[in-house]
Amino acid sequence: MEEQARSCLLRFRHKLVQDIKPTYLMDHMISDDVITVDEEERVRTQPTRKDQAAALVELLLRKDNRSYISFYNALVKEAYDDLANLLHAGLPTPYGENLWDGREDLLTLAFTVEGGVPQRPVVFVSRPELVNRVQEKLYQLHKISGWVTIFGMAGSGKSVLASEAVRHHGLIEEVFPGGIHWLSIGQLDKPGLLVKVQSLCFRLEQSLDAQSRHRPPSSLDEAKECLRFLMLRKYPRSLLILDDIWDSTVLKVFDVHCRVLLTSRNKSIADSVSGSKHEVEVESGLDDKKALEILALYTKTELKKLPTEAHSIVRECKGSPLVLSLIGALLKEKPNRWPYYLRQLQQKQFKRIRKSSSYDYDALDQAMAASIEVLPEEHQELYKDLTVLEKDVKIPAKVLSVLWDLELEEVEDILHEFVNKSLLFVDSHNKPHLYYLHDLQLDFLLEQNRDQIGECARAACAPCARASY
């Protein structure tokens, strides 16, 4: 519970104990799933009304922001207006400029803040169609456990989309009344994963009474069982959000028949776990209007007054949210450098487009390299060979079969892996399927392999490409 809320409870404890009738208030709080029937019973067994009130306040002091808000709402509903006014100052303060009014929205805020959901980026543009698609998939977890995977290439805005989708009162109230619990994963070894799960279990146990708490798990097997107990017994209708999953084996620790939303660059990351599965693909770029809106917000410029370089930057990066955020943050400090950063983008000088942002990477080359480094070494070398592709040209697998001197079926399997990891795109409307790179991926490969791959390789591939049509 935030310090401001706790201070209000302590400050007005005497007044609350003097006036409230806990029985009626606890009915509302049980409906909000912030106290359990067992906790209610322990309060009720106190000998007098004042003792019961004191026990309820003491219980609240061990709870979270959501419990404080529920208690405040119960006071309002039971016409304790004077007491509600006293506690109003302790309500959690909404952060950011785009949050909402009303008690329903305060409850949504409490769920997301307590659950560790990241706040919106300083510069934020809405993507309502994608948000709606994620929410539609999450509503399908209403009655059964399962997995919703948000996947897409580096810097496409997957994490922002996940956090935005759960800022919805109806979704929380109907599907996830047990809460929202966010956990950032990334690339972890087993000890690092154990620490992450330990911290999650510790966080989940903070709202429980001391008798229900366990010692910290000392192995991944213990951690999985601890998490299973908490999610099934204590938080049965809650949502676990796993952000930035790289390794499918990591998911096995969280395969405990709960409801999971995850973000990944790998489309097939959830293939190894049980339960229903749903997917939402995030397009690699924003449309021109939203892309320009990001640059306008960073530079505090009206859309119609953006320079021509802004439109060129959007075209060059194909609306990549990561690139736009990096360049926008740089332009915020150096607003006269529009031509300079456009030139760096055109010349593929990604290392010069570097700035701390809301993304996990400070530069585009870092984000791109991270995706390639998780491939097997032999596949990394094959991926580098894609430097020979031309922009906006799609090729069939048999072209790469000639280039790599591999059987067609083996090439198709390798390309399938690249597509699943958002390192390559496929046009499946054609037979045979055609494959192509995003411009930024091709630019990155050209920059990284300029010395290794010369014009001879490009010339060698060109006849193959022409022959395929």
C-alpha positions, -999 to 999 in steps of 0.1 A, spaced: 0 0 0 12 35 -9 25 55 20 -1 82 15 -29 56 19 -13 40 49 -9 74 66 -46 82 61 -56 49 77 -32 55 107 -42 91 110 -80 84 111 -79 50 127 -95 62 159 -124 79 140 -129 47 118 -130 24 149 -155 47 166 -180 49 137 -179 20 112 -199 -12 112 -175 -37 96 -201 -63 87 -217 -42 59 -184 -29 46 -168 -63 44 -197 -76 22 -186 -51 -5 -149 -59 0 -155 -96 -4 -174 -88 -37 -143 -69 -48 -121 -99 -40 -98 -79 -17 -105 -99 15 -113 -135 19 -141 -152 37 -116 -165 63 -104 -130 69 -139 -118 73 -146 -145 98 -116 -136 119 -129 -100 121 -164 -111 129 -153 -132 158 -140 -102 177 -162 -96 208 -174 -61 202 -182 -38 172 -152 -16 181 -129 -46 183 -142 -58 149 -135 -23 134 -100 -22 149 -93 -57 134 -106 -46 100 -84 -15 100 -54 -36 111 -61 -60 82 -63 -32 57 -29 -19 68 -14 -52 56 -32 -50 23 -25 -32 -10 -38 -1 -29 -67 -20 -43 -80 -29 -8 -78 7 2 -98 18 -28 -124 -10 -22 -127 1 15 -132 37 4 -159 27 -21 -176 6 6 -177 37 28 -194 57 0 -219 30 -7 -228 27 30 -233 64 33 -202 71 55 -196 102 35 -177 120 62 -153 91 67 -149 87 29 -140 124 26 -113 119 53 -98 89 33 -101 106 -1 -67 123 1 -51 88 5 -64 74 -28 -36 64 -51 -26 93 -74 -30 85 -111 3 89 -130 6 103 -164 -17 127 -183 -39 102 -201 -55 83 -171 -91 84 -162 -116 96 -137 -142 77 -116 -140 49 -90 -140 22 -116 -109 36 -132 -92 40 -98 -98 3 -93 -83 -4 -127 -53 18 -117 -49 -1 -85 -49 -35 -102 -22 -24 -127 0 -5 -103 0 -32 -77 6 -58 -104 37 -40 -117 23 -31 -151 45 -4 -166 31 30 -170 25 45 -205 55 59 -223 60 96 -220 51 98 -257 22 75 -264 0 70 -295 -30 46 -293 -34 16 -315 -71 8 -308 -74 -20 -334 -45 -40 -320 -56 -33 -284 -91 -46 -293 -76 -78 -308 -56 -85 -277 -86 -79 -255 -108 -102 -276 -82 -130 -271 -80 -123 -233 -118 -125 -230 -115 -160 -243 -97 -169 -211 -129 -161 -191 -137 -197 -183 -105 -216 -190 -68 -211 -185 -46 -205 -215 -20 -184 -232 -22 -153 -254 10 -145 -273 17 -111 -287 45 -115 -312 64 -93 -336 98 -80 -346 121 -60 -324 108 -26 -315 73 -31 -328 57 -20 -295 46 -54 -281 51 -45 -244 33 -12 -247 4 -30 -264 2 -56 -236 2 -30 -209 -24 -10 -227 -47 -39 -233 -51 -47 -196 -60 -11 -187 -97 -19 -191 -121 -21 -162 -145 -45 -178 -118 -70 -187 -105 -69 -152 -139 -71 -135 -152 -99 -158 -122 -120 -166 -94 -112 -141 -109 -101 -108 -80 -119 -90 -55 -92 -103 -29 -85 -130 7 -96 -123 35 -84 -146 69 -100 -148 97 -89 -171 117 -119 -182 143 -112 -210 172 -136 -216 178 -155 -184 198 -184 -172 183 -208 -146 196 -189 -115 182 -157 -130 149 -173 -137 147 -187 -102 152 -152 -88 124 -138 -110 99 -165 -98 109 -160 -62 102 -123 -65 68 -130 -81 59 -155 -53 70 -130 -27 49 -103 -43 18 -125 -45 22 -135 -8 23 -100 5 -15 -96 6 -19 -129 24 -19 -134 62 14 -147 78 0 -182 82 -5 -186 45 30 -176 35 57 -201 25 95 -200 27 111 -188 -5 115 -217 -31 151 -229 -34 148 -246 -69 128 -241 -101 107 -272 -92 98 -257 -58 92 -223 -75 68 -239 -99 48 -257 -72 47 -225 -51 34 -206 -81 9 -233 -89 -5 -231 -53 -7 -193 -53 -23 -190 -88 -49 -219 -83 -58 -214 -46 -52 -177 -38 -54 -160 -72 -76 -183 -93 -89 -157 -117 -59 -135 -123 -37 -128 -153 1 -134 -153 19 -112 -179 53 -125 -190 71 -98 -210 99 -105 -235 101 -143 -236 130 -157 -256 133 -193 -245 103 -218 -246 118 -238 -217 112 -207 -195 75 -210 -200 74 -245 -185 80 -230 -151 48 -210 -156 28 -239 -170 6 -242 -140 -29 -240 -155 -33 -203 -151 -41 -174 -175 -10 -160 -192 -4 -131 -216 31 -130 -230 52 -110 -255 79 -125 -277 96 -121 -310 89 -159 -315 55 -168 -328 57 -204 -317 72 -198 -283 41 -213 -265 41 -245 -285 57 -265 -257 31 -257 -230 -4 -270 -223 -37 -252 -225 -56 -232 -251 -35 -208 -272 -42 -176 -290 -19 -153 -310 -19 -116 -319 7 -104 -345 20 -69 -341 27 -52 -375 63 -41 -378 54 -5 -384 28 22 -376 8 39 -403 21 73 -415 -3 93 -394 6 76 -361 43 76 -370 43 113 -376 23 118 -344 51 103 -324 76 127 -339 52 156 -334 47 147 -297 85 144 -291 93 177 -307 61 195 -296 53 204 -331 19 205 -349 15 177 -374 10 200 -403 41 220 -393 65 190 -393 94 194 -418 96 173 -449 124 153 -432 98 139 -408 80 122 -437 112 109 -451 122 94 -417 89 76 -415 94 62 -450 130 51 -443 121 32 -411 87 19 -424 71 34 -393 92 14 -367 81 25 -332 116 19 -319 133 40 -345 108 68 -342 111 68 -304 149 69 -306 150 97 -332 122 116 -315 140 116 -282 172 129 -299 153 156 -317 137 167 -285 171 178 -273 185 189 -307 154 201 -327 176 214 -356 190 180 -365 162 167 -387 185 165 -418 213 149 -398 193 120 -384 176 114 -417 211 111 -433 222 87 -406 192 65 -412 197 66 -450 234 57 -446 225 30 -421 246 45 -393 225 29 -366 251 34 -339 247 71 -342 210 69 -336 213 60 -299 192 73 -270 178 60 -238 141 54 -243 111 34 -230 123 4 -250 148 -22 -237 174 -11 -262 192 22 -267 199 17 -303 184 -2 -333 215 -23 -339 213 -36 -303 177 -48 -308 184 -64 -342 216 -81 -330 198 -96 -300 173 -114 -322 201 -130 -344 223 -140 -315 197 -165 -302 199 -185 -334 221 -216 -336 255 -206 -350 251 -223 -383 217 -205 -388 233 -172 -379 257 -176 -408 228 -185 -431 209 -155 -420 238 -132 -428 236 -146 -464 202 -128 -467 223 -97 -473 221 -106 -510 184 -99 -511 171 -67 -527 147 -43 -510 110 -50 -517 119 -82 -535 103 -115 -524 119 -148 -533 109 -185 -530 128 -210 -509 143 -226 -540 165 -195 -546 181 -199 -512 183 -237 -517 207 -229 -546 226 -202 -526 230 -224 -495 234 -257 -514 208 -274 -492 177 -296 -499 146 -275 -504 128 -291 -474 157 -282 -451 157 -246 -464 119 -243 -458 124 -255 -422 152 -229 -416 131 -201 -432 101 -212 -410 124 -207 -379 134 -172 -391 97 -163 -397 87 -176 -363 114 -154 -346 102 -123 -365 135 -122 -384 119 -128 -418 85 -123 -433 65 -146 -455 38 -139 -482 17 -170 -478 -8 -159 -504 15 -171 -531 23 -207 -540 51 -214 -534 55 -190 -505 76 -160 -510 100 -146 -483 113 -111 -477 131 -89 -451 119 -57 -435 139 -28 -449 155 -22 -414 165 -58 -411 182 -57 -446 199 -24 -438 212 -39 -405 226 -69 -423 242 -47 -450 259 -26 -423 271 -56 -403 284 -76 -432 297 -49 -455 332 -63 -454 323 -100 -456 298 -99 -484 307 -80 -516 290 -73 -548 300 -107 -561 276 -125 -538 248 -101 -549 256 -107 -585 256 -145 -579 222 -144 -564 206 -122 -590 204 -148 -618 187 -172 -593 162 -145 -584 154 -137 -620 151 -174 -628 125 -179 -601 99 -157 -619 
